[in-house]
């Protein structure tokens, strides 16, 4: 838990998504064979299962990516730090309104962090350790920008 900083349960859920999607596929095939599910129902269920599966996997790897970025130099500090990002990612919203508010705030924060990280992480890396950390900072800046 300390190494993954809360991302462990999300990563562990990925195999369960595969099991759930497989079970849903079996139920769908049985429904089609019994003529209980028509073309619209089939398309709807396939879309739902695919969407849910993709969302769960992206959520798990987003948390994992945030936890990995905390270990990669150069360290960020303040509100836009890697640990602050990880804390925001791991926290659960208390209500639907809280989830919407956090989503809007995180979109703005993520855009600012991504753009500034692409510029500042390589500079900070160079200041800490020369060209080797400049390259690592550039990679971290790009990864943070994509996150």
Phi and psi in radians as a Rosetta constraint file:
Dihedral C 1 N 2 CA 2 C 2 CIRCULARHARMONIC -1.200 0.35
Dihedral N 2 CA 2 C 2 N 3 CIRCULARHARMONIC -0.635 0.35
Dihedral C 2 N 3 CA 3 C 3 CIRCULARHARMONIC -1.220 0.35
Dihedral N 3 CA 3 C 3 N 4 CIRCULARHARMONIC -0.797 0.35
Dihedral C 3 N 4 CA 4 C 4 CIRCULARHARMONIC -1.490 0.35
Dihedral N 4 CA 4 C 4 N 5 CIRCULARHARMONIC -0.195 0.35
Dihedral C 4 N 5 CA 5 C 5 CIRCULARHARMONIC 0.906 0.35
Dihedral N 5 CA 5 C 5 N 6 CIRCULARHARMONIC 0.846 0.35
Dihedral C 5 N 6 CA 6 C 6 CIRCULARHARMONIC 1.640 0.35
Dihedral N 6 CA 6 C 6 N 7 CIRCULARHARMONIC -0.158 0.35
Dihedral C 6 N 7 CA 7 C 7 CIRCULARHARMONIC -1.461 0.35
Dihedral N 7 CA 7 C 7 N 8 CIRCULARHARMONIC -0.270 0.35
Dihedral C 7 N 8 CA 8 C 8 CIRCULARHARMONIC -0.964 0.35
Dihedral N 8 CA 8 C 8 N 9 CIRCULARHARMONIC -0.886 0.35
Dihedral C 8 N 9 CA 9 C 9 CIRCULARHARMONIC -1.061 0.35
Dihedral N 9 CA 9 C 9 N 10 CIRCULARHARMONIC -0.626 0.35
Dihedral C 9 N 10 CA 10 C 10 CIRCULARHARMONIC -1.175 0.35
Dihedral N 10 CA 10 C 10 N 11 CIRCULARHARMONIC -0.717 0.35
Dihedral C 10 N 11 CA 11 C 11 CIRCULARHARMONIC -1.180 0.35
Dihedral N 11 CA 11 C 11 N 12 CIRCULARHARMONIC -0.686 0.35
Dihedral C 11 N 12 CA 12 C 12 CIRCULARHARMONIC -1.155 0.35
Dihedral N 12 CA 12 C 12 N 13 CIRCULARHARMONIC -0.383 0.35
Dihedral C 12 N 13 CA 13 C 13 CIRCULARHARMONIC -1.342 0.35
Dihedral N 13 CA 13 C 13 N 14 CIRCULARHARMONIC -0.276 0.35
Dihedral C 13 N 14 CA 14 C 14 CIRCULARHARMONIC -1.025 0.35
Dihedral N 14 CA 14 C 14 N 15 CIRCULARHARMONIC -0.830 0.35
Dihedral C 14 N 15 CA 15 C 15 CIRCULARHARMONIC -1.072 0.35
Dihedral N 15 CA 15 C 15 N 16 CIRCULARHARMONIC -0.559 0.35
Dihedral C 15 N 16 CA 16 C 16 CIRCULARHARMONIC -1.192 0.35
Dihedral N 16 CA 16 C 16 N 17 CIRCULARHARMONIC -0.544 0.35
Dihedral C 16 N 17 CA 17 C 17 CIRCULARHARMONIC -1.108 0.35
Dihedral N 17 CA 17 C 17 N 18 CIRCULARHARMONIC -0.699 0.35
Dihedral C 17 N 18 CA 18 C 18 CIRCULARHARMONIC -1.108 0.35
Dihedral N 18 CA 18 C 18 N 19 CIRCULARHARMONIC -0.754 0.35
Dihedral C 18 N 19 CA 19 C 19 CIRCULARHARMONIC -1.111 0.35
Dihedral N 19 CA 19 C 19 N 20 CIRCULARHARMONIC -0.781 0.35
Dihedral C 19 N 20 CA 20 C 20 CIRCULARHARMONIC -1.089 0.35
Dihedral N 20 CA 20 C 20 N 21 CIRCULARHARMONIC -0.784 0.35
Dihedral C 20 N 21 CA 21 C 21 CIRCULARHARMONIC -1.116 0.35
Dihedral N 21 CA 21 C 21 N 22 CIRCULARHARMONIC -0.682 0.35
Dihedral C 21 N 22 CA 22 C 22 CIRCULARHARMONIC -1.105 0.35
Dihedral N 22 CA 22 C 22 N 23 CIRCULARHARMONIC -0.754 0.35
Dihedral C 22 N 23 CA 23 C 23 CIRCULARHARMONIC -1.110 0.35
Dihedral N 23 CA 23 C 23 N 24 CIRCULARHARMONIC -0.691 0.35
Dihedral C 23 N 24 CA 24 C 24 CIRCULARHARMONIC -1.127 0.35
Dihedral N 24 CA 24 C 24 N 25 CIRCULARHARMONIC -0.656 0.35
Dihedral C 24 N 25 CA 25 C 25 CIRCULARHARMONIC -1.145 0.35
Dihedral N 25 CA 25 C 25 N 26 CIRCULARHARMONIC -0.721 0.35
Dihedral C 25 N 26 CA 26 C 26 CIRCULARHARMONIC -1.098 0.35
Dihedral N 26 CA 26 C 26 N 27 CIRCULARHARMONIC -0.787 0.35
Dihedral C 26 N 27 CA 27 C 27 CIRCULARHARMONIC -1.078 0.35
Dihedral N 27 CA 27 C 27 N 28 CIRCULARHARMONIC -0.679 0.35
Dihedral C 27 N 28 CA 28 C 28 CIRCULARHARMONIC -1.151 0.35
Dihedral N 28 CA 28 C 28 N 29 CIRCULARHARMONIC -0.795 0.35
Dihedral C 28 N 29 CA 29 C 29 CIRCULARHARMONIC -1.081 0.35
Dihedral N 29 CA 29 C 29 N 30 CIRCULARHARMONIC -0.714 0.35
Dihedral C 29 N 30 CA 30 C 30 CIRCULARHARMONIC -1.113 0.35
Dihedral N 30 CA 30 C 30 N 31 CIRCULARHARMONIC -0.717 0.35
Dihedral C 30 N 31 CA 31 C 31 CIRCULARHARMONIC -1.127 0.35
Dihedral N 31 CA 31 C 31 N 32 CIRCULARHARMONIC -0.666 0.35
Dihedral C 31 N 32 CA 32 C 32 CIRCULARHARMONIC -1.180 0.35
Dihedral N 32 CA 32 C 32 N 33 CIRCULARHARMONIC -0.753 0.35
Dihedral C 32 N 33 CA 33 C 33 CIRCULARHARMONIC -1.102 0.35
Dihedral N 33 CA 33 C 33 N 34 CIRCULARHARMONIC -0.622 0.35
Dihedral C 33 N 34 CA 34 C 34 CIRCULARHARMONIC -1.496 0.35
Dihedral N 34 CA 34 C 34 N 35 CIRCULARHARMONIC 0.014 0.35
Dihedral C 34 N 35 CA 35 C 35 CIRCULARHARMONIC 1.069 0.35
Dihedral N 35 CA 35 C 35 N 36 CIRCULARHARMONIC 0.572 0.35
Dihedral C 35 N 36 CA 36 C 36 CIRCULARHARMONIC -1.629 0.35
Dihedral N 36 CA 36 C 36 N 37 CIRCULARHARMONIC -0.281 0.35
Dihedral C 36 N 37 CA 37 C 37 CIRCULARHARMONIC -2.150 0.35
Dihedral N 37 CA 37 C 37 N 38 CIRCULARHARMONIC 2.174 0.35
Dihedral C 37 N 38 CA 38 C 38 CIRCULARHARMONIC -1.588 0.35
Dihedral N 38 CA 38 C 38 N 39 CIRCULARHARMONIC -3.030 0.35
Dihedral C 38 N 39 CA 39 C 39 CIRCULARHARMONIC -1.064 0.35
Dihedral N 39 CA 39 C 39 N 40 CIRCULARHARMONIC -0.711 0.35
Dihedral C 39 N 40 CA 40 C 40 CIRCULARHARMONIC -1.140 0.35
Dihedral N 40 CA 40 C 40 N 41 CIRCULARHARMONIC -0.795 0.35
Dihedral C 40 N 41 CA 41 C 41 CIRCULARHARMONIC -1.092 0.35
Dihedral N 41 CA 41 C 41 N 42 CIRCULARHARMONIC -0.675 0.35
Dihedral C 41 N 42 CA 42 C 42 CIRCULARHARMONIC -1.095 0.35
Dihedral N 42 CA 42 C 42 N 43 CIRCULARHARMONIC -0.857 0.35
Dihedral C 42 N 43 CA 43 C 43 CIRCULARHARMONIC -1.092 0.35
Dihedral N 43 CA 43 C 43 N 44 CIRCULARHARMONIC -0.716 0.35
Dihedral C 43 N 44 CA 44 C 44 CIRCULARHARMONIC -1.111 0.35
Dihedral N 44 CA 44 C 44 N 45 CIRCULARHARMONIC -0.793 0.35
Dihedral C 44 N 45 CA 45 C 45 CIRCULARHARMONIC -1.183 0.35
Dihedral N 45 CA 45 C 45 N 46 CIRCULARHARMONIC -0.709 0.35
Dihedral C 45 N 46 CA 46 C 46 CIRCULARHARMONIC -1.102 0.35
Dihedral N 46 CA 46 C 46 N 47 CIRCULARHARMONIC -0.753 0.35
Dihedral C 46 N 47 CA 47 C 47 CIRCULARHARMONIC -1.092 0.35
Dihedral N 47 CA 47 C 47 N 48 CIRCULARHARMONIC -0.738 0.35
Dihedral C 47 N 48 CA 48 C 48 CIRCULARHARMONIC -1.131 0.35
Dihedral N 48 CA 48 C 48 N 49 CIRCULARHARMONIC -0.845 0.35
Dihedral C 48 N 49 CA 49 C 49 CIRCULARHARMONIC -1.110 0.35
Dihedral N 49 CA 49 C 49 N 50 CIRCULARHARMONIC -0.761 0.35
Dihedral C 49 N 50 CA 50 C 50 CIRCULARHARMONIC -1.114 0.35
Dihedral N 50 CA 50 C 50 N 51 CIRCULARHARMONIC -0.798 0.35
Dihedral C 50 N 51 CA 51 C 51 CIRCULARHARMONIC -1.080 0.35
Dihedral N 51 CA 51 C 51 N 52 CIRCULARHARMONIC -0.804 0.35
Dihedral C 51 N 52 CA 52 C 52 CIRCULARHARMONIC -1.114 0.35
Dihedral N 52 CA 52 C 52 N 53 CIRCULARHARMONIC -0.718 0.35
Dihedral C 52 N 53 CA 53 C 53 CIRCULARHARMONIC -1.116 0.35
Dihedral N 53 CA 53 C 53 N 54 CIRCULARHARMONIC -0.809 0.35
Dihedral C 53 N 54 CA 54 C 54 CIRCULARHARMONIC -1.102 0.35
Dihedral N 54 CA 54 C 54 N 55 CIRCULARHARMONIC -0.741 0.35
Dihedral C 54 N 55 CA 55 C 55 CIRCULARHARMONIC -1.084 0.35
Dihedral N 55 CA 55 C 55 N 56 CIRCULARHARMONIC -0.750 0.35
Dihedral C 55 N 56 CA 56 C 56 CIRCULARHARMONIC -1.143 0.35
Dihedral N 56 CA 56 C 56 N 57 CIRCULARHARMONIC -0.746 0.35
Dihedral C 56 N 57 CA 57 C 57 CIRCULARHARMONIC -1.163 0.35
Dihedral N 57 CA 57 C 57 N 58 CIRCULARHARMONIC -0.776 0.35
Dihedral C 57 N 58 CA 58 C 58 CIRCULARHARMONIC -1.095 0.35
Dihedral N 58 CA 58 C 58 N 59 CIRCULARHARMONIC -0.688 0.35
Dihedral C 58 N 59 CA 59 C 59 CIRCULARHARMONIC -1.067 0.35
Dihedral N 59 CA 59 C 59 N 60 CIRCULARHARMONIC -0.789 0.35
Dihedral C 59 N 60 CA 60 C 60 CIRCULARHARMONIC -1.106 0.35
Dihedral N 60 CA 60 C 60 N 61 CIRCULARHARMONIC -0.801 0.35
Dihedral C 60 N 61 CA 61 C 61 CIRCULARHARMONIC -1.322 0.35
Dihedral N 61 CA 61 C 61 N 62 CIRCULARHARMONIC -0.413 0.35
Dihedral C 61 N 62 CA 62 C 62 CIRCULARHARMONIC -1.158 0.35
Dihedral N 62 CA 62 C 62 N 63 CIRCULARHARMONIC -0.784 0.35
Dihedral C 62 N 63 CA 63 C 63 CIRCULARHARMONIC -1.140 0.35
Dihedral N 63 CA 63 C 63 N 64 CIRCULARHARMONIC -0.703 0.35
Dihedral C 63 N 64 CA 64 C 64 CIRCULARHARMONIC -1.115 0.35
Dihedral N 64 CA 64 C 64 N 65 CIRCULARHARMONIC -0.746 0.35
Dihedral C 64 N 65 CA 65 C 65 CIRCULARHARMONIC -1.079 0.35
Dihedral N 65 CA 65 C 65 N 66 CIRCULARHARMONIC -0.716 0.35
Dihedral C 65 N 66 CA 66 C 66 CIRCULARHARMONIC -1.110 0.35
Dihedral N 66 CA 66 C 66 N 67 CIRCULARHARMONIC -0.686 0.35
Dihedral C 66 N 67 CA 67 C 67 CIRCULARHARMONIC -1.230 0.35
Dihedral N 67 CA 67 C 67 N 68 CIRCULARHARMONIC -0.610 0.35
Dihedral C 67 N 68 CA 68 C 68 CIRCULARHARMONIC -1.189 0.35
Dihedral N 68 CA 68 C 68 N 69 CIRCULARHARMONIC -0.689 0.35
Dihedral C 68 N 69 CA 69 C 69 CIRCULARHARMONIC -1.081 0.35
Dihedral N 69 CA 69 C 69 N 70 CIRCULARHARMONIC -0.448 0.35
Dihedral C 69 N 70 CA 70 C 70 CIRCULARHARMONIC -1.199 0.35
Dihedral N 70 CA 70 C 70 N 71 CIRCULARHARMONIC -0.399 0.35
Dihedral C 70 N 71 CA 71 C 71 CIRCULARHARMONIC -1.632 0.35
Dihedral N 71 CA 71 C 71 N 72 CIRCULARHARMONIC -0.255 0.35
Dihedral C 71 N 72 CA 72 C 72 CIRCULARHARMONIC -1.551 0.35
Dihedral N 72 CA 72 C 72 N 73 CIRCULARHARMONIC 2.261 0.35
Dihedral C 72 N 73 CA 73 C 73 CIRCULARHARMONIC -1.280 0.35
Dihedral N 73 CA 73 C 73 N 74 CIRCULARHARMONIC 2.792 0.35
Dihedral C 73 N 74 CA 74 C 74 CIRCULARHARMONIC -1.407 0.35
Dihedral N 74 CA 74 C 74 N 75 CIRCULARHARMONIC 2.600 0.35
Dihedral C 74 N 75 CA 75 C 75 CIRCULARHARMONIC -1.300 0.35
Dihedral N 75 CA 75 C 75 N 76 CIRCULARHARMONIC 2.499 0.35
Dihedral C 75 N 76 CA 76 C 76 CIRCULARHARMONIC -1.746 0.35
Dihedral N 76 CA 76 C 76 N 77 CIRCULARHARMONIC 2.666 0.35
Dihedral C 76 N 77 CA 77 C 77 CIRCULARHARMONIC -2.236 0.35
Dihedral N 77 CA 77 C 77 N 78 CIRCULARHARMONIC 2.853 0.35
Dihedral C 77 N 78 CA 78 C 78 CIRCULARHARMONIC 1.474 0.35
Dihedral N 78 CA 78 C 78 N 79 CIRCULARHARMONIC -2.767 0.35
Dihedral C 78 N 79 CA 79 C 79 CIRCULARHARMONIC -1.103 0.35
Dihedral N 79 CA 79 C 79 N 80 CIRCULARHARMONIC -0.516 0.35
Dihedral C 79 N 80 CA 80 C 80 CIRCULARHARMONIC -1.680 0.35
Dihedral N 80 CA 80 C 80 N 81 CIRCULARHARMONIC 0.282 0.35
Dihedral C 80 N 81 CA 81 C 81 CIRCULARHARMONIC -1.247 0.35
Dihedral N 81 CA 81 C 81 N 82 CIRCULARHARMONIC 2.863 0.35
Dihedral C 81 N 82 CA 82 C 82 CIRCULARHARMONIC -1.146 0.35
Dihedral N 82 CA 82 C 82 N 83 CIRCULARHARMONIC -0.683 0.35
Dihedral C 82 N 83 CA 83 C 83 CIRCULARHARMONIC -1.202 0.35
Dihedral N 83 CA 83 C 83 N 84 CIRCULARHARMONIC -0.604 0.35
Dihedral C 83 N 84 CA 84 C 84 CIRCULARHARMONIC -1.147 0.35
Dihedral N 84 CA 84 C 84 N 85 CIRCULARHARMONIC -0.702 0.35
Dihedral C 84 N 85 CA 85 C 85 CIRCULARHARMONIC -1.040 0.35
Dihedral N 85 CA 85 C 85 N 86 CIRCULARHARMONIC -0.810 0.35
Dihedral C 85 N 86 CA 86 C 86 CIRCULARHARMONIC -1.093 0.35
Dihedral N 86 CA 86 C 86 N 87 CIRCULARHARMONIC -0.708 0.35
Dihedral C 86 N 87 CA 87 C 87 CIRCULARHARMONIC -1.118 0.35
Dihedral N 87 CA 87 C 87 N 88 CIRCULARHARMONIC -0.682 0.35
Dihedral C 87 N 88 CA 88 C 88 CIRCULARHARMONIC -1.186 0.35
Dihedral N 88 CA 88 C 88 N 89 CIRCULARHARMONIC -0.649 0.35
Dihedral C 88 N 89 CA 89 C 89 CIRCULARHARMONIC -1.206 0.35
Dihedral N 89 CA 89 C 89 N 90 CIRCULARHARMONIC -0.666 0.35
Dihedral C 89 N 90 CA 90 C 90 CIRCULARHARMONIC -1.390 0.35
Dihedral N 90 CA 90 C 90 N 91 CIRCULARHARMONIC -0.510 0.35
Dihedral C 90 N 91 CA 91 C 91 CIRCULARHARMONIC -1.126 0.35
Dihedral N 91 CA 91 C 91 N 92 CIRCULARHARMONIC 2.431 0.35
Dihedral C 91 N 92 CA 92 C 92 CIRCULARHARMONIC -1.676 0.35
Dihedral N 92 CA 92 C 92 N 93 CIRCULARHARMONIC 2.418 0.35
Dihedral C 92 N 93 CA 93 C 93 CIRCULARHARMONIC -1.200 0.35
Dihedral N 93 CA 93 C 93 N 94 CIRCULARHARMONIC 2.640 0.35
Dihedral C 93 N 94 CA 94 C 94 CIRCULARHARMONIC -1.542 0.35
Dihedral N 94 CA 94 C 94 N 95 CIRCULARHARMONIC -0.373 0.35
Dihedral C 94 N 95 CA 95 C 95 CIRCULARHARMONIC -2.682 0.35
Dihedral N 95 CA 95 C 95 N 96 CIRCULARHARMONIC 3.055 0.35
Dihedral C 95 N 96 CA 96 C 96 CIRCULARHARMONIC -1.137 0.35
Dihedral N 96 CA 96 C 96 N 97 CIRCULARHARMONIC -0.711 0.35
Dihedral C 96 N 97 CA 97 C 97 CIRCULARHARMONIC -1.105 0.35
Dihedral N 97 CA 97 C 97 N 98 CIRCULARHARMONIC -0.720 0.35
Dihedral C 97 N 98 CA 98 C 98 CIRCULARHARMONIC -1.088 0.35
Dihedral N 98 CA 98 C 98 N 99 CIRCULARHARMONIC -0.691 0.35
Dihedral C 98 N 99 CA 99 C 99 CIRCULARHARMONIC -1.130 0.35
Dihedral N 99 CA 99 C 99 N 100 CIRCULARHARMONIC -0.740 0.35
Dihedral C 99 N 100 CA 100 C 100 CIRCULARHARMONIC -1.145 0.35
Dihedral N 100 CA 100 C 100 N 101 CIRCULARHARMONIC -0.786 0.35
Dihedral C 100 N 101 CA 101 C 101 CIRCULARHARMONIC -1.086 0.35
Dihedral N 101 CA 101 C 101 N 102 CIRCULARHARMONIC -0.750 0.35
Dihedral C 101 N 102 CA 102 C 102 CIRCULARHARMONIC -1.144 0.35
Dihedral N 102 CA 102 C 102 N 103 CIRCULARHARMONIC -0.670 0.35
Dihedral C 102 N 103 CA 103 C 103 CIRCULARHARMONIC -1.085 0.35
Dihedral N 103 CA 103 C 103 N 104 CIRCULARHARMONIC -0.780 0.35
Dihedral C 103 N 104 CA 104 C 104 CIRCULARHARMONIC -1.138 0.35
Dihedral N 104 CA 104 C 104 N 105 CIRCULARHARMONIC -0.800 0.35
Dihedral C 104 N 105 CA 105 C 105 CIRCULARHARMONIC -1.106 0.35
Dihedral N 105 CA 105 C 105 N 106 CIRCULARHARMONIC -0.730 0.35
Dihedral C 105 N 106 CA 106 C 106 CIRCULARHARMONIC -1.195 0.35
Dihedral N 106 CA 106 C 106 N 107 CIRCULARHARMONIC -0.562 0.35
Dihedral C 106 N 107 CA 107 C 107 CIRCULARHARMONIC -1.102 0.35
Dihedral N 107 CA 107 C 107 N 108 CIRCULARHARMONIC -0.802 0.35
Dihedral C 107 N 108 CA 108 C 108 CIRCULARHARMONIC -1.142 0.35
Dihedral N 108 CA 108 C 108 N 109 CIRCULARHARMONIC -0.805 0.35
Dihedral C 108 N 109 CA 109 C 109 CIRCULARHARMONIC -1.088 0.35
Dihedral N 109 CA 109 C 109 N 110 CIRCULARHARMONIC -0.728 0.35
Dihedral C 109 N 110 CA 110 C 110 CIRCULARHARMONIC -1.126 0.35
Dihedral N 110 CA 110 C 110 N 111 CIRCULARHARMONIC -0.686 0.35
Dihedral C 110 N 111 CA 111 C 111 CIRCULARHARMONIC -1.151 0.35
Dihedral N 111 CA 111 C 111 N 112 CIRCULARHARMONIC -0.778 0.35
Dihedral C 111 N 112 CA 112 C 112 CIRCULARHARMONIC -1.121 0.35
Dihedral N 112 CA 112 C 112 N 113 CIRCULARHARMONIC -0.805 0.35
Dihedral C 112 N 113 CA 113 C 113 CIRCULARHARMONIC -1.095 0.35
Dihedral N 113 CA 113 C 113 N 114 CIRCULARHARMONIC -0.734 0.35
Dihedral C 113 N 114 CA 114 C 114 CIRCULARHARMONIC -1.117 0.35
Dihedral N 114 CA 114 C 114 N 115 CIRCULARHARMONIC -0.820 0.35
Dihedral C 114 N 115 CA 115 C 115 CIRCULARHARMONIC -1.172 0.35
Dihedral N 115 CA 115 C 115 N 116 CIRCULARHARMONIC -0.798 0.35
Dihedral C 115 N 116 CA 116 C 116 CIRCULARHARMONIC -1.204 0.35
Dihedral N 116 CA 116 C 116 N 117 CIRCULARHARMONIC -0.588 0.35
Dihedral C 116 N 117 CA 117 C 117 CIRCULARHARMONIC -1.151 0.35
Dihedral N 117 CA 117 C 117 N 118 CIRCULARHARMONIC -0.630 0.35
Dihedral C 117 N 118 CA 118 C 118 CIRCULARHARMONIC -1.095 0.35
Dihedral N 118 CA 118 C 118 N 119 CIRCULARHARMONIC -0.587 0.35
Dihedral C 118 N 119 CA 119 C 119 CIRCULARHARMONIC -1.557 0.35
Dihedral N 119 CA 119 C 119 N 120 CIRCULARHARMONIC -0.840 0.35
Dihedral C 119 N 120 CA 120 C 120 CIRCULARHARMONIC -1.407 0.35
Dihedral N 120 CA 120 C 120 N 121 CIRCULARHARMONIC -0.588 0.35
Dihedral C 120 N 121 CA 121 C 121 CIRCULARHARMONIC -1.074 0.35
Dihedral N 121 CA 121 C 121 N 122 CIRCULARHARMONIC -0.774 0.35
Dihedral C 121 N 122 CA 122 C 122 CIRCULARHARMONIC -1.115 0.35
Dihedral N 122 CA 122 C 122 N 123 CIRCULARHARMONIC -0.663 0.35
Dihedral C 122 N 123 CA 123 C 123 CIRCULARHARMONIC -1.137 0.35
Dihedral N 123 CA 123 C 123 N 124 CIRCULARHARMONIC -0.779 0.35
Dihedral C 123 N 124 CA 124 C 124 CIRCULARHARMONIC -1.158 0.35
Dihedral N 124 CA 124 C 124 N 125 CIRCULARHARMONIC -0.678 0.35
Dihedral C 124 N 125 CA 125 C 125 CIRCULARHARMONIC -1.069 0.35
Dihedral N 125 CA 125 C 125 N 126 CIRCULARHARMONIC -0.755 0.35
Dihedral C 125 N 126 CA 126 C 126 CIRCULARHARMONIC -1.098 0.35
Dihedral N 126 CA 126 C 126 N 127 CIRCULARHARMONIC -0.735 0.35
Dihedral C 126 N 127 CA 127 C 127 CIRCULARHARMONIC -1.124 0.35
Dihedral N 127 CA 127 C 127 N 128 CIRCULARHARMONIC -0.562 0.35
Dihedral C 127 N 128 CA 128 C 128 CIRCULARHARMONIC -1.422 0.35
Dihedral N 128 CA 128 C 128 N 129 CIRCULARHARMONIC -0.586 0.35
Dihedral C 128 N 129 CA 129 C 129 CIRCULARHARMONIC -2.705 0.35
Dihedral N 129 CA 129 C 129 N 130 CIRCULARHARMONIC 0.348 0.35
Dihedral C 129 N 130 CA 130 C 130 CIRCULARHARMONIC 1.362 0.35
Dihedral N 130 CA 130 C 130 N 131 CIRCULARHARMONIC -2.678 0.35
Dihedral C 130 N 131 CA 131 C 131 CIRCULARHARMONIC -1.121 0.35
Dihedral N 131 CA 131 C 131 N 132 CIRCULARHARMONIC -0.643 0.35
Dihedral C 131 N 132 CA 132 C 132 CIRCULARHARMONIC -1.054 0.35
Dihedral N 132 CA 132 C 132 N 133 CIRCULARHARMONIC -0.758 0.35
Dihedral C 132 N 133 CA 133 C 133 CIRCULARHARMONIC -1.343 0.35
Dihedral N 133 CA 133 C 133 N 134 CIRCULARHARMONIC -0.374 0.35
Dihedral C 133 N 134 CA 134 C 134 CIRCULARHARMONIC -1.090 0.35
Dihedral N 134 CA 134 C 134 N 135 CIRCULARHARMONIC -0.784 0.35
Dihedral C 134 N 135 CA 135 C 135 CIRCULARHARMONIC -1.113 0.35
Dihedral N 135 CA 135 C 135 N 136 CIRCULARHARMONIC -0.749 0.35
Dihedral C 135 N 136 CA 136 C 136 CIRCULARHARMONIC -1.136 0.35
Dihedral N 136 CA 136 C 136 N 137 CIRCULARHARMONIC -0.716 0.35
Dihedral C 136 N 137 CA 137 C 137 CIRCULARHARMONIC -1.094 0.35
Dihedral N 137 CA 137 C 137 N 138 CIRCULARHARMONIC -0.682 0.35
Dihedral C 137 N 138 CA 138 C 138 CIRCULARHARMONIC -1.111 0.35
Dihedral N 138 CA 138 C 138 N 139 CIRCULARHARMONIC -0.761 0.35
Dihedral C 138 N 139 CA 139 C 139 CIRCULARHARMONIC -1.106 0.35
Dihedral N 139 CA 139 C 139 N 140 CIRCULARHARMONIC -0.725 0.35
Dihedral C 139 N 140 CA 140 C 140 CIRCULARHARMONIC -1.166 0.35
Dihedral N 140 CA 140 C 140 N 141 CIRCULARHARMONIC -0.682 0.35
Dihedral C 140 N 141 CA 141 C 141 CIRCULARHARMONIC -1.094 0.35
Dihedral N 141 CA 141 C 141 N 142 CIRCULARHARMONIC -0.751 0.35
Dihedral C 141 N 142 CA 142 C 142 CIRCULARHARMONIC -1.164 0.35
Dihedral N 142 CA 142 C 142 N 143 CIRCULARHARMONIC -0.772 0.35
Dihedral C 142 N 143 CA 143 C 143 CIRCULARHARMONIC -1.103 0.35
Dihedral N 143 CA 143 C 143 N 144 CIRCULARHARMONIC -0.718 0.35
Dihedral C 143 N 144 CA 144 C 144 CIRCULARHARMONIC -1.169 0.35
Dihedral N 144 CA 144 C 144 N 145 CIRCULARHARMONIC -0.610 0.35
Dihedral C 144 N 145 CA 145 C 145 CIRCULARHARMONIC -1.157 0.35
Dihedral N 145 CA 145 C 145 N 146 CIRCULARHARMONIC -0.607 0.35
Dihedral C 145 N 146 CA 146 C 146 CIRCULARHARMONIC -1.371 0.35
Dihedral N 146 CA 146 C 146 N 147 CIRCULARHARMONIC -0.432 0.35
